[in-house]
Amino acid sequence: MASRVLIVEDEPDIRDLVAFHLGREGYAVTTASTGTEALRQVAAARPDLVVLDLMLPEIDGLEVCRRLRRDPSAATLPIIMLTAKGDEVDRIVGLEVGADDYVVKPFSPKELVARVRAVLRRAQPSPEAGALAAGAVELDPGTHAVTVGGAPLTLTPKEFDLLRALMHARGRVLSREFLLDRVWGYARANEIESRTVDVHVRRLRAKLGMEGRRILTVKNVGYRLDPEG
């Protein structure tokens, strides 16, 4: 079955362009032109991924993202945010509120299709992988489940992939470049800002609570997860 992608964009030309290229790649595409309509569509029939413009009428993209992340039924829904060129603050805020990735306007349709493909691929469960544990944190790649002290923890797809990479490394240091490749799926680190990794690490630490102290920063290198500390 084709993956379902909801495009939320108020500019008809951009909306139609994105819909055309994703449709040509075999995705089942639906569209919305306002934040209100986007929330209504997600509630009615959850898509597999949302391409979400930042600047929207009625409810902007940041608030749409916040509301989806507060909704248990949509908390893990992959979201790619579209932002204007140069709006770094908005991009960082978008990642802070739960977007999994972003694409800067003007963008190449091929780039956006590649991002959609990468995010969807990494959101799929890996049934063959074994469960991982570090202290009170347990992660099951097969079911995409994470618990802390036995209590379930809701993570976005990128947060889950980031935690899985750190836990799988078993204490080894992972560079930002490695994480950009492994978690975001980009072979060249310059395709996405390394600060993206820092934002996701900060958010993951906060969600893990006391167990977040296990994620250690290695200055000028990257991050490692202490399985024993």
C-alpha positions, 0 to 999 in steps of 0.5 A: 500500500502506498504511503499517505502524505499530507501536504499543508501549504497555502500557496497553490503553486507550491502545493500543486508542485509538491503534490505532483512530484510526490504523486509521481513517486507513488505516494498517496497525496492529500492536501490542506491549505490551512492549519485548521484543515490540517489538524482536521484531516489528521484527526479524520485519517492519520497520514504516514507523513506530513509536509508542513509549511511554517507560515499558514493562515488561521494556525501556523505550522509551529502551533500545528506541530505542537498540537500534533505532538500533544495528541497521543494518536499523532505524537510519533507522526513524521513531520517535515517542515517547510521554512523560508530561506534564512529563517534559522530561528524558525527552523530551530524552533520547529525542531524544538516543538517536534518536527523531524526534518525541514526543507528550506524554500526555495527547494528542489522537488527532488530534494523534498522527495528524497527527504520524504523517502528518508524519513518514511524509511527510518520511521519503519519498525525493524522486527529483526533487531533485538531489544536494547537497554541502558539503565532504566531505559529499554528500547524495542526496535521491532515495536518502536517502543521505549520505556523508562523504568517500565513506563512507556515514553513517547518519542518522535521518529527522529528521537527514537532513531537517535536514541537507538543509534546511541544505545546501539553504540554501547558507550562509543562516541558518535560524531555529529556527521555519523548521526546525520548520516545514520539518523537523518539518512544524508550521506553528506553532512553539509546537507543539513545543519549539525545543530539539528543533532544538538536540538534533538539531543537536548529534546531527547534528554528532557524526555528521558528525565533523570536518565537523560544524564546518560547522554554525554557531550564529547566536546568538538566531537559528538555524543555518547550514551553511558550504559552504566552511569 
